[in-house]
Amino acid sequence: MPETNSIVDIRATIVQIRPVSTAVTIITLDCPAIAVAAKPGNFVNIKVSDATLPLLRRPFSIHNVRGSLIDIMVKSIGAGTALFCDKAPGSTVMVLGPLGNSFDLAGKEFDTAILLSGGIGTAPMLFLEKTLAAQGKMVINLIGGQSKEDILAENLSNCRFATDDGSAGFKGNVVELLHSELPSIKKEGPVKVFSCGPNAMLKAVARYCNEQQLAAEVSLESVMGCGIGICYGCSVEVKCQDGGLRTILLCKEGPVIDAELLAV
């Protein structure tokens, strides 16, 4: 997966704050230096307050890029994210990025991209879909959640849903939906899966794709206090080619990992 250069730490102005569900908000930041260098799969680390607390920055996938603007999808799940979502347009935050590697769109040949996400895992998918569509790829979004309230599909196209309770689309999880849809999708040509969501879901995705010999990449979630490999808070184990395991820092060698390397 390609690495990102041109990392900057800048004070960015919040242009817009727009709730898209009871717990999720799209926050738009004006930061041209990051927008011009960003690639699908990159993230930013944001200091949500100028005060001492919260101490650590929060990592967020880049949801979309529009000129000099980047959109961040934020789920309010704690003090830091709640503080961020409560900020007013015109206020500023420190933003470090773009960080991490990106999805590999130029590697193994494929005609159809399956963007498979769970819950807030749709965060990087709009930017990814737009980039793939510009390359002439067919894009299909498979989106899962516990119920229809968990489905975050705004501005995504060709969406197919899976919910645990059956309140939207297929009744079951998103990996089961992939299994159901895959035979018809494969008729259109070579397929590659790009996935983001809870780590337990990503392990199931990796396991299934490896069994089916599908090219796949997963974007892992982790605490990333610094975002540049100093704090070691984002270490995960991945497979080595010799069958052993090694530890990587997601902020440096991730968050995007080839599914074949994910220890499942």
DOPAPA-397491 format. One record per residue (C-alpha): x, y negated, z negated. Coordinates in Angstrom, 3 decimals. Layout:
REM residues N
SITE         px         py         pz
SITE          X          Y          Z
...
***
This chain:
REM residues 264
SITE         px         py         pz
SITE      0.000      0.000      0.000
SITE      1.392     -3.425      0.951
SITE      2.767     -5.586     -1.831
SITE      1.963     -9.266     -2.235
SITE      4.475    -12.086     -2.214
SITE      4.003    -15.848     -2.699
SITE      2.748    -15.622     -6.278
SITE      1.885    -18.997     -7.815
SITE      0.584    -20.142    -11.206
SITE     -1.673    -23.133    -10.645
SITE     -4.425    -25.107    -12.317
SITE     -7.569    -24.502    -10.272
SITE    -10.846    -26.384    -10.349
SITE    -14.091    -24.469    -10.789
SITE    -16.298    -25.468     -7.849
SITE    -19.373    -23.347     -8.516
SITE    -20.749    -20.921    -11.087
SITE    -23.572    -18.731     -9.824
SITE    -25.201    -15.887    -11.777
SITE    -26.071    -12.870     -9.616
SITE    -27.476    -10.669    -12.396
SITE    -28.098    -10.835    -16.127
SITE    -24.438    -10.095    -16.879
SITE    -22.529    -10.881    -13.669
SITE    -21.505    -14.278    -12.325
SITE    -19.701    -15.396     -9.172
SITE    -17.184    -18.142    -10.024
SITE    -15.691    -20.143     -7.162
SITE    -12.230    -21.665     -7.612
SITE    -10.435    -24.180     -5.423
SITE     -6.884    -22.821     -5.142
SITE     -5.599    -23.046     -1.556
SITE     -2.129    -21.653     -2.298
SITE     -3.701    -18.392     -3.510
SITE     -6.447    -18.284     -0.884
SITE     -4.009    -18.487      2.033
SITE     -1.839    -15.626      0.734
SITE     -4.558    -13.299     -0.595
SITE     -5.231     -9.849      0.853
SITE     -8.105     -7.446      0.107
SITE     -7.335     -5.574     -3.107
SITE     -5.269     -8.374     -4.684
SITE     -6.243     -9.774     -8.066
SITE     -5.636    -12.920    -10.096
SITE     -4.880    -13.314    -13.793
SITE     -6.804    -16.183    -15.339
SITE     -6.302    -18.025    -18.615
SITE     -9.924    -18.705    -19.422
SITE     -9.188    -21.337    -22.090
SITE     -6.473    -23.874    -22.869
SITE     -6.862    -22.977    -26.546
SITE     -4.669    -20.408    -28.289
SITE     -7.464    -17.829    -28.226
SITE     -8.097    -15.755    -26.261
SITE     -4.353    -15.234    -25.994
SITE     -4.153    -12.923    -22.984
SITE     -5.203    -13.741    -19.454
SITE     -7.996    -11.766    -17.801
SITE     -7.518     -9.924    -14.469
SITE    -10.151    -10.301    -11.748
SITE    -10.288     -8.890     -8.222
SITE    -10.508    -11.470     -5.465
SITE    -14.109    -11.069     -4.335
SITE    -13.979    -13.351     -1.308
SITE    -11.870    -16.033      0.375
SITE    -13.489    -19.039      2.054
SITE    -10.970    -21.550      3.323
SITE     -9.229    -22.991      0.258
SITE    -11.732    -21.311     -2.083
SITE    -11.678    -17.908     -3.744
SITE    -14.671    -16.220     -5.354
SITE    -14.301    -14.142     -8.501
SITE    -16.962    -11.681     -9.697
SITE    -17.065    -11.784    -13.494
SITE    -18.988     -9.467    -15.812
SITE    -19.561    -10.943    -19.262
SITE    -18.484     -8.143    -21.599
SITE    -16.521     -9.917    -24.328
SITE    -15.459    -13.241    -25.777
SITE    -13.036    -14.082    -22.952
SITE    -15.342    -13.360    -20.039
SITE    -18.286    -15.012    -21.812
SITE    -16.180    -18.137    -22.278
SITE    -15.253    -18.097    -18.596
SITE    -18.859    -17.697    -17.439
SITE    -19.977    -20.567    -19.684
SITE    -17.567    -23.076    -18.144
SITE    -18.943    -25.981    -16.150
SITE    -18.201    -26.859    -12.526
SITE    -15.393    -29.419    -12.440
SITE    -13.487    -27.832    -15.325
SITE    -10.132    -26.189    -14.696
SITE     -8.354    -22.923    -15.525
SITE     -4.833    -21.622    -14.973
SITE     -4.762    -18.985    -12.232
SITE     -1.822    -16.685    -11.481
SITE     -1.861    -14.895     -8.144
SITE     -2.312    -13.315     -5.771
SITE     -1.108    -10.287     -7.732
SITE     -0.680     -6.575     -7.110
SITE     -0.734     -4.701     -3.849
SITE     -3.557     -4.515     -1.334
SITE     -5.621     -1.931      0.513
SITE     -3.717     -0.405      3.426
SITE     -5.679     -1.260      6.575
SITE     -2.903     -0.505      9.052
SITE     -1.788      2.964      7.969
SITE     -3.538      6.211      8.917
SITE     -5.856      5.681     11.876
SITE     -9.580      5.528     11.093
SITE    -12.718      4.297     12.852
SITE    -15.101      4.141      9.894
SITE    -14.392      2.695      6.461
SITE    -16.475      3.923      3.541
SITE    -16.419      1.340      0.757
SITE    -17.429      3.299     -2.321
SITE    -18.025      1.358     -5.515
SITE    -19.640      1.673     -8.922
SITE    -21.050     -1.230    -10.928
SITE    -18.661     -4.190    -11.041
SITE    -16.433     -2.152     -8.695
SITE    -18.036     -4.008     -5.787
SITE    -15.857     -6.981     -6.804
SITE    -13.160     -6.522     -4.097
SITE    -15.488     -5.133     -1.439
SITE    -16.806     -8.290      0.250
SITE    -13.291     -9.534      1.083
SITE    -12.368     -6.024      2.228
SITE    -15.500     -5.629      4.367
SITE    -14.964     -8.962      6.127
SITE    -11.350     -8.098      6.903
SITE    -12.225     -4.628      8.219
SITE    -15.076     -5.984     10.336
SITE    -12.702     -8.539     11.882
SITE    -10.524     -5.574     12.927
SITE    -13.475     -3.907     14.625
SITE    -13.981     -1.161     12.048
SITE    -17.362      0.331     11.204
SITE    -18.069     -0.338      7.516
SITE    -20.471      1.573      5.277
SITE    -21.003      0.620      1.626
SITE    -21.905      3.359     -0.845
SITE    -22.791      1.692     -4.146
SITE    -23.637      3.400     -7.416
SITE    -25.000      2.422    -10.801
SITE    -26.931      3.807    -13.734
SITE    -30.087      2.009    -12.517
SITE    -31.105     -0.557     -9.901
SITE    -30.138     -3.347    -12.325
SITE    -26.503     -2.205    -11.994
SITE    -26.420     -2.439     -8.198
SITE    -24.350     -5.418     -7.012
SITE    -24.682     -5.573     -3.248
SITE    -25.079     -9.269     -2.430
SITE    -23.689    -10.133      1.048
SITE    -22.503     -6.570      1.643
SITE    -23.821     -4.847      4.767
SITE    -24.899     -1.325      5.704
SITE    -25.485     -0.417      2.048
SITE    -26.635      2.916      0.678
SITE    -27.361      3.206     -3.027
SITE    -27.122      5.882     -5.703
SITE    -28.563      5.535     -9.202
SITE    -28.511      7.968    -12.073
SITE    -32.213      7.418    -12.767
SITE    -33.318      7.286     -9.125
SITE    -34.619      3.707     -9.403
SITE    -32.757      2.712     -6.209
SITE    -31.795      4.987     -3.337
SITE    -30.311      8.445     -3.879
SITE    -30.865      9.980     -7.318
SITE    -27.454     10.979     -8.608
SITE    -23.962      9.529     -8.707
SITE    -22.129      7.848     -5.868
SITE    -19.774     10.790     -5.275
SITE    -22.831     13.010     -4.737
SITE    -24.121     10.368     -2.326
SITE    -20.804     10.498     -0.464
SITE    -21.115     14.284     -0.196
SITE    -24.637     13.892      1.191
SITE    -23.752     11.203      3.741
SITE    -20.324     12.422      4.850
SITE    -21.348     14.974      7.542
SITE    -23.244     12.358      9.570
SITE    -20.597      9.659      9.018
SITE    -17.770     11.914     10.219
SITE    -19.535     12.375     13.570
SITE    -18.612      8.761     14.369
SITE    -14.870      9.452     14.152
SITE    -12.020      9.453     11.595
SITE    -12.984      8.160      8.144
SITE    -11.116      6.448      5.330
SITE    -12.517      5.817      1.845
SITE    -11.772      2.688     -0.175
SITE    -13.043      2.863     -3.746
SITE    -13.267      0.718     -6.883
SITE    -15.148      1.247    -10.131
SITE    -14.775      2.899    -13.533
SITE    -11.623      4.995    -13.742
SITE    -13.581      8.183    -14.501
SITE    -15.538      7.654    -11.276
SITE    -12.321      7.016     -9.335
SITE    -10.852     10.304    -10.530
SITE    -13.971     12.085     -9.267
SITE    -13.681     10.229     -5.947
SITE    -10.009     11.165     -5.626
SITE    -10.710     14.798     -6.474
SITE    -13.487     15.022     -3.883
SITE    -11.565     13.216     -1.139
SITE     -8.512     15.378     -1.710
SITE    -10.644     18.529     -1.474
SITE    -12.201     17.250      1.765
SITE     -8.831     16.066      3.119
SITE    -10.164     12.544      3.444
SITE     -7.779      9.592      3.504
SITE     -8.653      7.528      0.432
SITE     -7.403      4.705     -1.751
SITE     -8.677      3.772     -5.190
SITE     -8.353      0.459     -7.031
SITE     -7.879      1.165    -10.728
SITE     -9.050     -0.902    -13.685
SITE     -6.699     -1.753    -16.570
SITE     -5.874     -4.393    -19.145
SITE     -3.283     -6.676    -17.541
SITE     -2.037     -9.186    -20.055
SITE      0.726    -10.702    -17.930
SITE      0.091     -9.439    -14.396
SITE      3.803     -9.423    -13.510
SITE      5.234     -6.338    -15.229
SITE      6.468     -7.784    -18.521
SITE      3.922     -6.632    -21.111
SITE      3.627     -2.984    -19.957
SITE     -0.058     -3.002    -20.878
SITE     -1.165     -1.510    -17.562
SITE      0.931      1.657    -17.388
SITE     -0.699      4.724    -15.826
SITE      0.531      8.148    -14.790
SITE      0.574      9.142    -11.125
SITE      1.755     12.250     -9.324
SITE      5.228     12.605     -7.846
SITE      5.860     14.389     -4.559
SITE      7.596     17.188     -6.487
SITE      4.406     17.836     -8.464
SITE      5.485     16.074    -11.651
SITE      4.194     12.844    -13.121
SITE      5.678      9.373    -13.370
SITE      4.521      6.169    -15.002
SITE      3.828      3.049    -12.971
SITE      2.655     -0.450    -13.846
SITE     -0.619     -1.175    -12.083
SITE      0.149     -4.879    -11.804
SITE      3.297     -4.082     -9.809
SITE      2.589     -0.836     -7.919
SITE     -1.199     -1.108     -8.009
SITE     -3.989     -1.694     -8.577
SITE     -4.499      0.195     -5.296
SITE     -3.297      3.802     -5.410
SITE     -3.408      6.513     -2.758
SITE     -5.976      9.042     -3.983
SITE     -3.502     11.882     -3.476
SITE     -1.275     10.344     -6.153
SITE     -3.941      9.837     -8.810
SITE     -3.587     12.259    -11.704
SITE     -7.052     13.814    -11.989
***
